[in-house]
Amino acid sequence: MGIFDLESESAAPIGSEARVRSRAIGLVVEGEFARARDAIPFLVDYFDFEDWLDRCEGLQIGLAMAGVDATIIPIRFEQFLEWGHLTRTPLNEQALDVFATLALDMRDTPTTTVMAAVSEFDFTAYSGRVDAFAGYGDSRHWRRHRDALQCKLEASGARVETLPIRLDAFVDWSTCVGQNTSEAWLDRYAQLMLEHLTTFE
């Protein structure tokens, strides 16, 4: 079951096998609430940060009464915005909770393997400039290789997250740090990006 299926979880019977046992609730930090309210449509439903906090705490209590272990995760607005842009995710309440879940998972499972996702457009535009793409011909063969690699990693027990990346930024980063553009460094870049996006200290 995905996080997008959780809207009615608090109403699920305690004995329901379909109900998930844990959930993250995203909370935009207080100092960024006013700015986030101007950019994220659903936040205009809340008068101020205290009103928003009351909603999150009320949801947490409701979920706890239904047997769900809910954790409120403070979210940095800029990082949520950047993640939404990279993943092309609409900035709504569900997306905030998905992002909070990702941050919680990254915190609780520091050994997560992160794989870079590349669009067909970017693959075509950079096929001659990125070493990782050598030998795959087109994006279809590249995706097939990556899907097989992900399946192999998951079969070995690894927790895998994928993150869409901008190849222009990856190429610039590789040049800046003096690294090649191999597949290993493509995924290393995605790992660093996801760590940056989900670390709110």
N, C-alpha and C positions, 0 to 999 in steps of 0.2 A: 504494500500500500504506500502511495506517495504522500508527501506532505500536503498536496493540494486536495486530498480526500479527507482532510481532518476537520472541515468546517463544522460537522455535526457530531464530532467525537464526544463532546461533553454530555450529549444526550444519550449516548449508547449505554445499554445495560451493563452493569458491572461484570456479568458473566459472559459477555459477548467475546467470542474468539477473534472477531474481526477488528476489535478496538485495539489501537496501538497503546503501548504502556508508557510512552514518554513523548514529550513535545517541547519544542523551544518556542518562546514568544519573543518576537523582536520589539525592542523599545528604543526609539531614537533618543539619544542622550539629551538632557535638559538644555544644555547650552546651544544645541543645534536644532531644537524643536521648531522655533519660529521660522528659520530658514527652510527647514524640511517641509513645514506646513505650506509654504508658498510653492513648493515643487511637487509634492506628492498629494494628488487630489483627495484621497480619503481622509487625510489628516485635518481638512477643514471642518470635519464633523465634530472636532474636539475644540473646546473653547481655549484651552491652554495646556501646558505640559501636565499640570496636576490632573486635569480631566482625562488626558491620555493615559497617565500612570494609573489612575483609578480603573480605567477600562482593562488595562493589562493585568492588574492585580485581581480584579474581579474574575477575569477569564481564568487566571491561574487557580483561584479558589474553586471555581466551578469545575474545572478539569480535575482537580484533586479530589473533589467529592465524587467524581465519576471513576476514580481509581487511576487517573492518568498523572504521571509524574511530570509536571510542567515547570520549566525553568525560564525565567525572564532574562534575556540576554541584551545588555546595552549595545546599541548599534551606532557606529559613526556614520553620519549622513553621507559624507563624501565617498566613503568606501562602498556603501550600499548603492549609491548613484553610479559609481564606476563599474561595479559588478553587474548592475542592471543594463548598463550600456554594452558591456562585453558579451553578455549572455542574451541580449535583446529581450529582456524580461520586463513586462509592464510593471511600473512602480505602484503596486497595490499592497493591501494588507497581507494577502497570502504570500506575496513575494518577500515581504519583510520577514515573515516567519520562516520561509524557506532559507533565506540568507542567515537568519539566526541559527537555524538547525545546522547549516553548513559550518558556521563559526564554532558551534558547540562540538560538532564532530571533529573538526580540525584540532580543537583544544584537547579533546578526550582521546583522540587517536593520532598522536604526532607522527606515527609511521605511515600515514596515508600516502599512497602513491598518486601523484598528480600527472595526468596526461594532457598535453596541449591538443586542443581541437582547432582545426584550420578550415576555413571556408573554401569552397571550390574556387571562388574568385581569387582569393589570396594564393591558393596553390598554383593556379595558372599564372598569376602575375609574378610570382617569385620562384617558379620551378627551376629556373636557371641560376638562381642566386643562393638557394638554400641547400646545403649538402644533404640534409635529411631526405630530400625528395628524389635524389639521384637513384635511378633504376626503377622508379615506379610509373613513369610515363604520364599518367593522368591522375586526377583526384580520386577516381573510382578505385583504382588499384591501391592508392595510398590509404584510403578509408578501409578497404578490405584488410590490409596489413595491420592497421591500427586496431580494428575491431578484434582481429585474431589475437593480437598482443594483449588487449584488455581482457579478453576471455581467459587467456592463459594465466594472467596475473590473478584474476579473481578465483580461478580454479585452484590456485596455489594458496588461497586464503588471504590474499592481500585485499585491503580496502582501497578502491580506486575512485578518484574523482576526476572529472574532465573539466577543463576550463578553456573556453574560446579565447584565443589571443590574437593580437594585431601583429602580423608578420613584420610590418615596417618597424614597429617598436622593438621586436625581437632582434632584427638585423642590426639596428642601431645599438642595442644593448650588447650584442655579441662583439661588435666592433669596439665599443667602449671598454669592455673588460678583457679584450684580447683573446676571445674564444672563437672556436669555429661554429658553424651552424648545423652541427650534426643532430640526429634525432635525440640523443641523450641530453644535449644542451637545450634543445627545444622544450623538452619536458622539464628540465631544470628551471628554465625561465618561467614556465607555467606554475611550477611549485613555489617559486619565490613570489610570483604575483599573487597566488591564492593565499599564501601566508601573510603577505602585506594586506590584502583585502579583509582578512578575517581576524587580524590582531588589532584589538581596540585599546590597548594599554596607552 
